[in-house]
Amino acid sequence: MTTSHAAVAEADAKRPQAGGSSFASTTSQPPGWSTMYAHRRSVAARFGCWHALSLVRRAEDVAVDSAPERGAMLEVGAGARRLAVRLASRRPGCQYHSMDIDDTFAHDYHDLSDIARSFECVVALEVVEHLPFEQIPGWLAALAERLAPGGRLVLSTPNTYYPPAYLRDATHRTPLAFDELGGLVEHAGLRVERIVRVHNDPVHRRWLRRYAFGWLFRMLGLDFAPQIVLVAERPASRSAAGG
């Protein structure tokens, strides 16, 4: 993970929302405890315990699978734009756009507030954990605002049940369990439709951790998958959102 991800997340959250639409303005305030708890419980009830979440090998594959055959994807915190290569090979009809405040690489946008259009898919991999908690609702609202109706948001973050994934990076500010992240996303007016864990070790390690020692991980309340990936959809109308 590049240091630009932390800068992208914090800079975007501090800026005013572009356009000032009611969708963003009604979801940008931090939720109260009871509201957040209700959203979190709703997500947990639908997806179950952390060890019940399906395993995938790469967060990028989930992002590409969530992209439309035709339309446009925006990647926030795009870094070297590696996702564009995967998208071009599997979704050639989907236009890739990137945003990053780091000008090391050429990007379509360097400021989220400059983006006035909508996209069928918005992706932010390993970005949200760099934000203070109180800034996350506004940032998610800004991403949701740039989704077309029916569009999908794809987020990844370190798995809190695999502590090294979060603790090894000093720029991480907010650990988010999968149901907490899902609750915040649904507070932003979206509907969470998929949550998975990422584990990409060699075959023999995957077998040992998942089958031979899976019972031990569950007993200890720990996981072997370092990331979670969440996919949410913006409904055709705000009233159709979950929560």
URPEFEN-V104828 format. One record per helix or strand of 3 or more residues. SS is the DSSP state (2 for helix, 1 for strand). FROM is the first residue (numbers start at 1). TO is the last residue. If there is no record, write none. Layout:
SS&FROM&TO / SS&FROM&TO
This chain:
2&4&14 / 2&22&25 / 2&33&47 / 2&50&52 / 1&54&56 / 2&59&66 / 1&71&76 / 2&82&90 / 1&94&99 / 2&112&114 / 1&119&125 / 2&128&130 / 2&133&145 / 1&147&158 / 2&163&167 / 2&178&187 / 1&190&198 / 2&203&212 / 2&214&220 / 1&227&234 / 2&238&240
